[in-house]
Structures are given as structure tokens and as C-alpha cells.
């Protein structure tokens, strides 16, 4: 009787575990990618507020129309290609750049399904789109930097691994999404379930471009040890800047923008 009960409980536990694993697999796109979209009217209203900003549209290899904001500085300025976080609508950066009087030009990329871009996001689609944005940017500037925040750090590293960049700026980055997911979901077989792995640590030992890594001491989303592992694996020249804040507080820290501006000015 007792052994039969234990067997039944074990079977129930197995069913629950399989159900949780299946749910995690099916819901992972919604957990990883949390798009915020813009209507045409909203996009036009944002454009009207920023005189030195233009809308850029291009078509990806599969025909999806992509959008980015082009913040223009002087003609010889380096150009920074910016890849944001998983729930970020990147137009907020325009006011930041104007306030900081940035001497660099910036291309703020809307991922597929985000902002004014069509389609739906995935790791491979975002990596392919990043190369398309680089090829566009290379016609505009001789000096290109990759900038990735949080989720976008994986996109920036992928692009920098396949194209020449003058430097890479990573904010609250991770070694791999698999590693971060294992920490948040220790009981699930993450290695088997995860479709979007963004394994930056595997690319880091081959990266020759200079790196600026800005990590948050109290990062509750991507614990700082994940940034440190990526930083330690990076082969090229590198600078570590640790700011005493949480995941979404990096921009407000007084060391944040000076570190970025110094890195861009070092070219």
C-alpha cells in the first residue's frame, strides 16, 4: 500500500515536471522577447520632436521591413549601432543623446516585432538583421561600434564576431542566455528546452575588438557573475566598469555616460 502510494506520487510528480517543462518550452519566446510597438502616428510624433534624427527603413533578407532611428552627429563621427533590452522601445534614447550632446552618431535598432519593425523576434533573425544594419552603417561611417544592453549584448557580440567593429560596449551583459536561465530555473532542463541561447562566451575568446563592459553590482535580472565570465573570456583589450545599482539603474549612475564617452573618444 505504502509503496503503491509512493509510486503514484512519483508518477504525479513526473507528470507535473513534464508539464512545467513543456510550458516553459512553449512560453519561452514570450519570456525572452517582450516587444513594445509603435504606431505610424507615434513614430511620426517622435520624429517631429527630434530635428537631427531620421527614420531608417530597410528590408531584411526574408523581406521583413525593419526600422531604426538615426541620430546624426558631425560627418566624421563614429557610428554606434545600439541593441536594446528585451522589453525596450529604443526611442527613449534619443532624448538622452540630445541631452548629452553626443559627439557620436547612433543607429538605434528596433528588433523585429519591436517599435516600428515588422515580423517576430528570434535569436537567428536578430543576428541576421544586425548584419544588415551593419552593412547599411558601413556606407555611412568608417568607424562603427556595437552597443548591446542586456538581451542586446548577445546581438551585439554576434554582429561583432562577423563584422569589423572599432569597439564593443556591453551593459548588464551575460555569458549565455542558457547560463542565466539555469540560474533562474534550476529545476528545469534548460539546456534541452532553450531555443535562443545567445552564447556570447563561446565567441569571446576570438574577439579582438576592444570591450567596455558596464556591469551592475546588484543586478537582479542578470547576476553580475555572468557579466564577469564574459569579460574574463574576452580576448581583446577590455575595460570593466562596475556601477553600484540594479539592472535598470545603470543609466542613472554618474559613472555610466562618462565611461561610454571616454571609450568612444579613444578611437
Backbone torsions as a table, in degrees:
resi	resn	phi	psi	omega
1	UNK	NA	-49.0	-179.0
2	UNK	-65.0	-43.0	179.6
3	UNK	-65.3	-35.1	177.6
4	UNK	-65.3	-37.4	177.8
5	UNK	-66.8	-42.5	178.7
6	UNK	-62.4	-40.4	178.7
7	UNK	-64.1	-40.1	179.1
8	UNK	-65.9	-40.8	178.3
9	UNK	-65.5	-39.9	178.0
10	UNK	-63.2	-40.8	179.3
11	UNK	-65.4	-41.6	178.3
12	UNK	-63.4	-42.6	178.0
13	UNK	-60.3	-40.7	178.6
14	UNK	-63.6	-40.7	179.0
15	UNK	-64.2	-43.4	179.3
16	UNK	-63.2	-43.1	-179.8
17	UNK	-62.7	-44.2	178.1
18	UNK	-63.9	-38.1	178.5
19	UNK	-64.5	-42.5	177.9
20	UNK	-64.3	-41.2	179.6
21	UNK	-64.6	-42.8	178.9
22	UNK	-64.3	-41.9	178.9
23	UNK	-62.0	-43.1	179.3
24	UNK	-62.0	-40.4	179.8
25	UNK	-64.3	-44.8	-176.0
26	UNK	-72.3	-29.9	-175.2
27	UNK	-96.3	-1.1	-171.1
28	UNK	-61.4	-35.0	179.5
29	UNK	-61.5	-38.5	180.0
30	UNK	-72.9	-27.3	177.7
31	UNK	-76.5	-39.4	-175.7
32	UNK	-81.8	-45.4	-176.7
33	UNK	-110.1	123.2	-179.3
34	UNK	-128.7	76.4	-171.6
35	UNK	-64.6	142.5	167.6
36	UNK	-117.4	124.5	-172.7
37	UNK	-104.9	162.4	174.9
38	UNK	-124.5	136.3	171.6
39	UNK	-77.0	166.4	177.1
40	UNK	-60.1	-37.3	179.7
41	UNK	-65.9	-42.4	178.1
42	UNK	-64.4	-42.3	179.1
43	UNK	-62.1	-44.2	-179.6
44	UNK	-64.0	-37.2	-179.8
45	UNK	-67.4	-39.4	176.7
46	UNK	-65.1	-44.9	179.1
47	UNK	-58.2	-39.7	-177.3
48	UNK	-66.4	-23.6	-178.0
49	UNK	-83.0	-12.6	-172.8
50	UNK	-127.9	102.4	-173.1
51	UNK	-67.1	-30.7	-176.1
52	UNK	-99.2	24.1	-178.7
53	UNK	-123.8	138.8	175.6
54	UNK	-128.1	152.8	173.3
55	UNK	-80.5	133.7	174.6
56	UNK	-118.7	129.2	175.1
57	UNK	-119.7	139.5	169.5
58	UNK	-145.8	162.6	-179.9
59	UNK	-103.4	130.0	178.7
60	UNK	-71.2	173.5	-177.7
61	UNK	-58.9	-30.5	-179.4
62	UNK	-94.6	9.1	175.1
63	UNK	93.7	-8.1	179.4
64	UNK	-65.9	135.4	178.6
65	UNK	-83.7	126.1	-178.4
66	UNK	-111.6	153.4	-178.1
67	UNK	-130.4	147.3	171.5
68	UNK	-147.7	157.1	173.9
69	UNK	-97.4	129.7	179.0
70	UNK	-106.9	106.3	175.3
71	UNK	-90.1	119.6	-171.2
72	UNK	-101.4	132.2	171.3
73	UNK	-111.1	-151.6	-179.5
74	UNK	-72.5	158.3	-170.5
75	UNK	-57.9	-31.6	-177.8
76	UNK	-94.6	9.4	-177.0
77	UNK	-71.1	148.5	171.3
78	UNK	-64.7	155.6	179.9
79	UNK	-115.0	128.3	-179.9
80	UNK	-104.0	123.4	175.7
81	UNK	-95.4	118.4	-170.7
82	UNK	-105.6	126.5	176.5
83	UNK	-117.8	118.9	-170.5
84	UNK	-89.3	-170.2	-179.0
85	UNK	-79.1	177.6	-170.9
86	UNK	-72.9	-17.6	178.5
87	UNK	-123.2	25.0	-171.2
88	UNK	-99.0	130.1	168.9
89	UNK	-101.3	110.5	-158.8
90	UNK	-75.3	-6.6	-176.8
91	UNK	-64.6	-19.1	178.1
92	UNK	-59.6	-25.3	-178.7
93	UNK	-67.7	-22.1	-176.7
94	UNK	-60.9	-44.5	178.9
95	UNK	-65.6	-37.4	177.3
96	UNK	-60.0	-46.4	-177.1
97	UNK	-66.3	-39.3	178.2
98	UNK	-66.9	-42.7	179.4
99	UNK	-63.1	-38.6	-179.4
100	UNK	-79.7	-8.2	-175.8
101	UNK	52.2	52.9	-176.3
102	UNK	-56.3	133.6	176.7
103	UNK	-89.5	-3.8	174.4
104	UNK	-97.8	156.2	167.9
105	UNK	-90.1	153.7	-175.9
106	UNK	-134.5	143.6	171.6
107	UNK	-118.8	106.3	-176.8
108	UNK	-94.2	109.9	-168.7
109	UNK	-88.4	129.5	167.3
110	UNK	-86.9	116.6	173.2
111	UNK	-59.7	161.7	171.5
112	UNK	-52.6	132.7	179.2
113	UNK	81.5	-5.3	-179.9
114	UNK	-108.9	154.4	174.8
115	UNK	53.5	-122.9	-179.1
116	UNK	-106.8	15.1	177.6
117	UNK	-90.4	145.4	177.1
118	UNK	-86.1	-176.5	174.2
119	UNK	81.4	-170.1	-179.1
120	UNK	-130.7	142.3	-174.2
121	UNK	-78.4	150.9	168.9
122	UNK	-157.9	163.8	-179.8
123	UNK	-58.2	-50.2	-175.5
124	UNK	-68.0	-36.8	178.5
125	UNK	-65.6	-42.7	-179.9
126	UNK	-67.1	-36.2	177.9
127	UNK	-66.6	-42.4	178.9
128	UNK	-66.4	-42.0	179.2
129	UNK	-64.1	-37.0	179.3
130	UNK	-59.8	-39.9	177.5
131	UNK	-65.3	-37.0	177.1
132	UNK	-64.1	-40.2	177.7
133	UNK	-66.7	-38.9	177.2
134	UNK	-60.9	-46.6	-177.5
135	UNK	-62.4	-34.7	173.1
136	UNK	-65.6	-47.5	-176.4
137	UNK	-63.0	-34.2	-177.8
138	UNK	-64.4	-19.6	175.8
139	UNK	-81.2	-17.4	-175.9
140	UNK	-100.5	-28.4	-172.7
141	UNK	-146.2	147.0	176.9
142	UNK	-86.5	-17.4	-176.5
143	UNK	-122.4	114.1	-174.7
144	UNK	-122.4	134.4	175.8
145	UNK	-116.5	145.1	173.4
146	UNK	-101.0	131.3	-179.6
147	UNK	-127.0	120.6	178.7
148	UNK	-127.7	129.3	177.1
149	UNK	-109.7	127.0	174.0
150	UNK	53.8	-118.2	177.6
151	UNK	-52.0	-39.9	-176.9
152	UNK	-64.7	-15.9	177.6
153	UNK	-62.7	-36.6	178.0
154	UNK	-66.8	-36.3	177.7
155	UNK	-68.8	-43.5	-179.3
156	UNK	-62.8	-42.0	-179.9
157	UNK	-66.6	-41.6	177.4
158	UNK	-58.6	-45.1	-179.4
159	UNK	-64.3	-44.4	-178.4
160	UNK	-67.1	-23.4	177.6
161	UNK	-75.1	-20.9	-175.1
162	UNK	-113.8	-7.6	178.6
163	UNK	-137.4	154.9	177.4
164	UNK	-75.3	128.2	172.8
165	UNK	-128.8	153.5	179.5
166	UNK	-81.2	-16.8	178.4
167	UNK	-177.8	163.8	-179.9
168	UNK	-129.7	128.1	175.7
169	UNK	-112.6	122.4	-179.9
170	UNK	-122.7	129.5	179.9
171	UNK	-118.3	126.4	-177.3
172	UNK	49.3	53.0	-176.1
173	UNK	-85.6	178.7	-179.6
174	UNK	-136.3	159.5	174.7
175	UNK	-73.5	-47.8	172.6
176	UNK	-156.9	151.9	178.3
177	UNK	-66.9	-30.3	177.6
178	UNK	-61.1	-45.2	-179.6
179	UNK	-62.8	-42.8	179.0
180	UNK	-66.1	-43.0	-179.2
181	UNK	-63.6	-36.9	177.6
182	UNK	-61.3	-35.3	179.9
183	UNK	-69.9	-38.4	-179.5
184	UNK	-79.8	-28.9	-177.6
185	UNK	-129.1	68.1	-171.5
186	UNK	-66.1	-19.7	-176.5
187	UNK	-92.3	-8.4	-177.7
188	UNK	-97.2	149.2	177.5
189	UNK	-78.1	69.9	-172.8
190	UNK	-56.5	-39.7	-178.8
191	UNK	-59.6	-29.8	179.1
192	UNK	-86.7	-27.8	-171.0
193	UNK	-91.2	-31.7	-167.4
194	UNK	-76.4	125.0	177.9
195	UNK	-88.9	-32.6	-174.1
196	UNK	-109.6	99.4	-168.5
197	UNK	-96.8	-27.9	178.0
198	UNK	41.5	63.2	-173.9
199	UNK	-87.5	77.8	-179.0
200	UNK	-67.5	-33.5	-178.1
201	UNK	-62.9	-29.9	178.3
202	UNK	-70.5	-26.8	-179.6
203	UNK	-89.4	-26.1	-171.7
204	UNK	-56.0	-39.8	-178.3
205	UNK	-64.8	-13.3	179.3
206	UNK	-103.7	0.8	-174.4
207	UNK	-85.9	120.4	179.7
208	UNK	-97.3	-17.0	-177.1
209	UNK	-67.1	144.5	175.4
210	UNK	-60.2	145.3	-177.6
211	UNK	-122.4	133.0	164.3
212	UNK	-110.7	117.1	-179.7
213	UNK	-112.7	117.2	177.9
214	UNK	-108.5	115.6	-175.0
215	UNK	-120.4	144.7	-179.5
216	UNK	-94.8	125.0	-177.2
217	UNK	-56.1	-42.3	-173.5
218	UNK	-108.3	36.2	-177.9
219	UNK	-65.1	114.9	-179.1
220	UNK	-91.4	-11.5	-180.0
221	UNK	-94.7	-51.2	176.8
222	UNK	-122.0	90.8	-177.9
223	UNK	-49.5	143.5	-167.8
224	UNK	-60.0	-24.3	179.8
225	UNK	-63.1	-25.3	177.8
226	UNK	-70.1	-39.0	174.6
227	UNK	-65.3	-40.3	-177.5
228	UNK	-65.7	-39.5	178.5
229	UNK	-62.3	-41.3	178.1
230	UNK	-65.2	-45.0	-179.9
231	UNK	-59.6	-45.3	-178.0
232	UNK	-66.1	-29.3	-179.6
233	UNK	-81.7	-14.5	-175.1
234	UNK	-68.0	129.0	-174.4
235	UNK	-83.4	-31.1	-174.8
236	UNK	-80.6	-179.8	175.3
237	UNK	-57.4	143.7	-174.3
238	UNK	-150.5	152.2	177.5
239	UNK	-133.9	130.5	-179.4
240	UNK	-103.7	125.2	174.6
241	UNK	-124.0	116.1	179.9
242	UNK	-106.6	126.7	-178.8
243	UNK	-114.6	135.9	-173.9
244	UNK	-81.5	77.7	-178.6
245	UNK	-155.0	-176.8	178.6
246	UNK	-96.9	-176.5	-171.5
247	UNK	-55.7	-46.3	-175.3
248	UNK	-94.9	12.6	-177.6
249	UNK	-105.8	4.6	-173.2
250	UNK	-60.9	-41.7	-175.0
251	UNK	-63.8	-25.7	-177.2
252	UNK	-87.9	-6.6	-179.2
253	UNK	-77.2	137.5	-176.2
254	UNK	-63.2	-18.3	-179.7
255	UNK	-87.7	-9.6	-169.5
256	UNK	-66.6	-64.4	-175.2
257	UNK	-68.1	-38.6	175.5
258	UNK	-58.2	-37.0	178.2
259	UNK	-65.0	-41.0	179.6
260	UNK	-66.9	-47.0	-178.4
261	UNK	-63.7	-39.0	177.4
262	UNK	-63.2	-41.9	-179.2
263	UNK	-64.7	-43.3	-179.7
264	UNK	-69.7	-31.6	-179.2
265	UNK	-77.0	-12.8	-176.5
266	UNK	-76.4	-8.8	-178.3
267	UNK	-60.3	NA	NA
